[in-house]
Amino acid sequence: MKHTLLAAALAALSLHAHAQSEEGSADAPKTGATVGSSSVTVYGSIDGGLRHETNVDPEGNSDTTMSSNGTFRSNRLGFRGSEDIGGGNKVNFVLEMGFNSGTGALNNTNNVIFQREAHVGMSGAWGALDAGRNYTVAYRTILAFDPFKFRYPSITYVLSSTNGIRKDNDVQYTGRFGDWTARAEWALGEVAGDADYGTTKAVGANYAHGGLKAGASYSIAKQNVGTTSAPNYRDYDHVALGASYDFGDLSLAVGHIKQTQETTARDTTSTWDWFGGSYQITPRFDLTAAWYRNKGYNAKATAAAAVGDANKTMLITGITYQLSKRTTLYAEVDNTRLKGGFASGGTTKLNQTRQRGMAAGIMHTF
């Protein structure tokens, strides 16, 4: 039944997008847009890649998998629309889902259809205001100075530094002022009895001029470190800053993130640092390399890992070839070293002091 309803909804949205396109081409003037005119765009990407990795279990075995949620770029299908309401203002919406290309299923076990994005809002010369499920301010800030631009999301682990990637019940403002982009968000906690419990509040700014891009963000939250039946909301702080510079064919980037979660014992702190760059070998070939480090203090890498300090560093090199404007061939190799809580699992060693990996595949956008 769920699949039938989903198919019907997608078909209806696709037909509506087609109808809007036909209506726009027939009724809209040749220059400019009329009040009330609207458009809907269907877009997405699909990624087919293979991944080989060593030391994936306590016995030290290797594994080759098809990263069906997307190796180079996460699979997605989305609907984006806008309506001109006059005075330079528009109403906008985005609905975006992720999917597993190996099975065709949704990319999440909770069967949330629009797990990636689901928000609506308005925009104009004053900026944009959106409400719903959205990427965090930290995520949008960090994108400017990650060497891989969040590519290989399940490999580089930089996404874990973005203050949750997305937030539900999020109200977010974006304003552009010359070379500056300012952002602010308030994600509601919706906890009865305390308006601050479960909330996330953040501000961020990006600067772009010439080859320079820089950004910083600050997020605060009240997160539950207890259980559903016995909640315990504690302070959480997240700071991100970094910069990149484009010299032409060569671009370099550096970043630093620190997050601290208060607990009943002592604070759990994590830091991420990286630097790297890309070189445009030819108009079709691009080479990117980066060094990433993640440190955790009094943190658990997994449910089985020992409490204590943890450290992992990764060297990764990737190459892409543009078959066309929409189709990319990619390959990467990576080497990760793990120490402390990331390398041990209580009294049993995970044999994960070092992991090596490689991946290759094809990604197509539409």
C-alpha positions in Angstrom: 0.0 0.0 0.0 2.8 2.4 0.9 4.5 1.7 -2.4 1.2 2.3 -4.3 0.7 5.6 -2.6 4.3 6.7 -3.3 4.0 5.8 -7.0 0.7 7.7 -7.3 2.2 10.8 -5.6 5.3 10.8 -7.8 3.1 10.4 -10.9 0.9 13.3 -9.9 3.9 15.5 -9.2 5.5 14.6 -12.5 2.3 15.3 -14.4 1.9 18.6 -12.6 5.5 19.6 -13.4 4.9 18.8 -17.1 1.6 20.8 -17.0 3.3 23.8 -15.5 6.1 23.6 -18.1 3.5 23.5 -20.9 1.5 26.4 -19.3 4.6 28.5 -18.8 5.8 28.1 -22.4 2.4 29.1 -23.7 1.3 31.9 -21.4 4.5 33.5 -20.1 5.8 36.6 -21.9 9.1 36.3 -23.8 10.9 38.5 -21.3 10.3 38.5 -17.5 7.8 36.6 -15.6 4.1 37.4 -14.8 2.6 37.4 -11.3 1.2 34.0 -10.6 3.5 32.1 -13.0 5.0 29.0 -11.5 7.3 26.2 -12.4 8.2 22.7 -11.0 11.5 21.0 -11.7 12.1 17.2 -11.3 15.8 16.5 -10.7 18.1 13.9 -9.2 21.1 11.7 -9.5 21.9 8.0 -9.5 25.3 6.5 -8.6 26.5 3.0 -9.3 29.8 2.2 -7.6 31.8 -0.6 -6.0 33.8 -0.3 -2.8 36.5 -2.6 -1.4 37.7 -2.2 2.2 40.1 -4.1 4.5 39.6 -4.9 8.2 35.9 -4.5 8.3 35.2 -6.9 11.2 36.9 -8.3 14.4 38.5 -11.1 12.3 40.2 -8.5 10.0 38.4 -9.6 6.8 38.0 -7.5 3.7 34.7 -6.8 1.9 33.6 -5.7 -1.5 30.2 -3.9 -1.6 28.0 -2.0 -4.0 27.4 1.3 -2.2 23.8 1.5 -3.3 23.0 4.8 -1.6 25.7 6.5 -3.6 29.5 6.3 -3.4 30.6 9.5 -5.1 27.3 11.4 -4.6 24.2 10.3 -2.6 21.3 9.1 -4.8 18.3 11.5 -4.8 15.1 12.3 -6.5 13.6 15.7 -5.9 11.0 18.3 -6.8 11.8 22.0 -6.7 9.2 24.7 -7.5 8.6 28.4 -7.3 5.7 30.8 -7.9 6.1 34.5 -8.6 3.8 36.4 -6.3 4.8 39.9 -7.4 7.0 42.7 -6.0 10.1 40.6 -6.7 9.0 37.9 -4.3 8.5 34.2 -4.8 7.1 31.2 -2.9 9.5 28.2 -3.1 9.5 24.6 -2.1 11.8 21.6 -2.2 10.9 17.9 -1.7 13.8 15.5 -2.0 14.2 11.8 -1.2 17.1 9.4 -1.2 17.0 5.9 -2.6 19.0 2.7 -2.8 20.0 2.0 -6.4 20.7 -1.7 -5.5 17.2 -2.5 -4.5 15.1 0.6 -5.4 14.1 1.0 -1.7 14.2 4.3 0.2 17.6 5.0 1.8 16.4 4.9 5.4 14.9 2.2 7.5 12.2 4.4 8.9 10.6 4.7 5.4 10.6 8.5 5.4 9.8 9.5 1.9 11.3 13.0 1.8 14.2 12.2 4.2 16.6 14.6 2.5 14.6 17.8 2.3 11.0 19.0 2.8 10.6 22.7 3.2 8.6 25.6 1.8 9.2 29.4 2.1 9.5 32.8 0.4 12.3 34.7 -1.2 13.0 38.2 -2.5 15.6 40.9 -2.4 15.4 40.7 1.4 16.6 37.1 1.4 14.9 33.7 1.8 13.0 32.2 4.7 12.2 28.5 4.7 10.4 26.1 7.1 10.6 22.3 7.3 13.3 19.7 7.1 16.5 21.4 5.9 20.3 21.2 5.8 21.9 22.8 8.9 23.6 26.2 8.8 26.8 24.4 9.7 26.5 22.0 6.7 25.9 24.9 4.2 28.9 26.8 5.7 31.3 23.9 5.6 30.5 23.1 2.0 32.6 26.1 0.9 35.9 24.7 2.4 35.7 20.9 2.2 38.2 19.8 -0.5 35.9 17.1 -1.8 32.7 19.2 -1.5 31.0 16.4 0.5 31.7 13.8 -2.3 32.4 10.2 -1.1 30.1 11.0 1.9 30.3 7.6 3.5 34.1 7.4 3.2 35.6 10.8 4.2 33.4 11.1 7.4 33.4 14.9 7.1 29.6 14.9 7.1 29.7 13.8 10.7 31.1 17.3 11.5 28.1 19.2 10.1 25.9 19.4 13.3 23.6 16.7 12.2 23.5 17.4 8.4 19.8 18.1 8.5 17.2 19.3 11.1 13.5 18.7 11.4 11.1 21.5 12.1 13.7 24.0 11.0 13.1 27.7 10.3 16.1 29.1 8.3 16.9 32.5 6.9 19.4 33.2 4.1 20.5 36.6 3.1 23.0 37.7 0.5 24.8 41.1 0.9 27.4 41.7 -1.7 30.3 39.2 -1.1 28.6 38.0 2.1 26.0 35.3 2.7 24.5 35.2 6.1 22.4 32.4 7.6 20.4 31.8 10.8 18.3 28.9 11.9 16.0 27.8 14.7 15.0 24.1 14.8 12.1 23.6 17.2 12.4 20.8 19.8 8.6 20.5 20.2 9.1 19.2 23.8 6.1 19.9 26.0 7.0 21.9 29.2 10.2 23.5 27.9 10.5 25.5 24.7 14.3 25.1 24.7 14.6 21.3 25.0 15.5 19.6 21.8 16.1 22.9 19.9 19.1 23.9 17.7 20.0 27.5 17.1 22.7 28.6 14.7 24.2 31.5 12.8 26.8 31.4 10.0 28.4 33.5 7.4 30.3 32.9 4.1 32.5 35.3 2.2 33.4 34.9 -1.5 35.4 37.3 -3.5 37.7 36.4 -6.4 39.3 33.1 -5.7 38.8 33.3 -1.9 35.9 31.5 -0.1 35.7 31.6 3.7 33.1 30.7 6.3 32.3 30.3 10.0 29.3 29.1 11.9 28.2 28.7 15.5 25.5 26.3 16.7 24.0 25.7 20.2 21.5 23.1 21.2 19.8 21.3 24.0 20.2 17.6 23.2 18.8 14.6 25.0 21.7 12.5 26.4 19.4 10.3 28.3 16.6 8.0 26.9 13.1 8.6 25.6 11.6 7.4 28.9 14.1 9.3 31.0 15.2 12.4 29.1 18.2 14.4 30.1 18.7 17.6 28.0 22.2 19.0 28.1 24.1 21.9 26.4 25.7 21.2 23.0 28.1 23.7 21.2 29.4 23.5 17.6 31.9 25.8 15.9 33.1 25.5 12.3 35.5 27.7 10.4 37.7 27.4 7.3 38.6 28.8 3.9 39.5 27.8 0.3 41.3 29.6 -2.5 41.0 29.0 -6.2 44.2 29.8 -8.1 42.7 28.7 -11.5 43.5 25.1 -12.2 44.5 24.6 -8.6 42.4 25.1 -5.5 43.3 24.5 -1.8 41.1 24.2 1.3 41.5 24.0 5.0 38.9 23.5 7.8 38.5 23.1 11.6 35.4 22.0 13.5 34.9 21.5 17.3 31.8 20.2 19.0 31.2 19.7 22.7 28.3 17.8 24.3 27.7 18.1 28.0 26.9 14.8 29.8 26.2 13.7 33.3 29.9 12.7 33.7 32.2 15.0 31.7 31.9 16.7 28.3 32.2 14.7 25.2 34.3 16.6 22.7 35.1 15.9 19.0 37.3 17.8 16.6 37.7 17.6 12.9 40.6 19.1 10.9 41.5 18.8 7.2 43.4 20.3 4.3 43.5 19.3 0.7 43.1 20.5 -2.8 42.0 19.8 -6.4 43.9 20.2 -9.7 42.1 20.4 -13.1 44.4 18.3 -15.2 42.4 18.8 -18.3 38.8 20.2 -18.9 37.5 16.6 -18.3 40.0 15.2 -15.7 40.1 16.4 -12.1 42.4 15.2 -9.3 41.5 15.8 -5.6 43.5 14.8 -2.5 42.9 15.5 1.2 44.0 14.7 4.7 41.2 14.4 7.3 41.6 13.9 11.1 38.8 13.2 13.6 39.6 13.2 17.4 37.1 12.2 20.0 37.5 12.6 23.8 35.5 10.4 26.1 33.6 9.3 23.0 32.3 6.0 21.7 33.1 5.2 18.0 30.4 2.5 18.0 28.2 0.8 20.6 30.9 -1.8 21.1 33.8 0.6 21.3 35.5 1.4 24.6 35.0 4.8 26.3 38.0 7.0 26.0 40.0 9.1 23.6 39.9 8.2 20.0 41.8 9.3 16.9 41.5 8.5 13.2 43.3 10.1 10.2 42.6 9.5 6.5 44.5 10.2 3.3 42.3 10.0 0.2 42.9 10.7 -3.4 40.2 10.7 -6.0 40.0 11.3 -9.8 37.0 12.1 -11.9 36.4 12.1 -15.7 33.5 14.0 -17.2 32.0 11.8 -19.9 29.4 14.5 -20.5 27.9 17.5 -18.7 25.7 15.1 -16.6 27.8 11.9 -16.4 30.9 11.4 -14.3 33.3 8.4 -14.0 35.2 8.4 -10.6 37.7 6.4 -8.7 39.4 6.8 -5.3 41.9 5.2 -2.9 42.1 5.8 0.8 44.2 4.8 3.8 42.9 5.3 7.4 44.8 4.9 10.7 42.8 4.4 13.9 43.8 4.7 17.5 42.2 4.5 20.9 38.4 4.1 21.0 38.2 4.0 17.2 40.6 1.0 17.1 39.5 -1.1 20.1 36.2 -2.6 21.1 36.2 -3.1 24.9 38.3 -6.2 25.6 38.3 -7.3 22.0 40.5 -5.7 19.4 38.7 -4.9 16.2 41.9 -5.3 14.1 41.1 -1.8 12.8 44.3 0.1 13.5 44.5 0.5 9.8 42.0 0.3 7.0 42.6 0.6 3.2 39.9 1.2 0.7 39.2 1.9 -2.9 36.1 2.6 -5.0 35.1 3.2 -8.6 31.9 3.9 -10.4 29.7 6.1 -12.5 27.3 8.9 -11.5 24.6 10.5 -13.6 22.5 13.6 -12.8 19.2 14.5 -14.4 
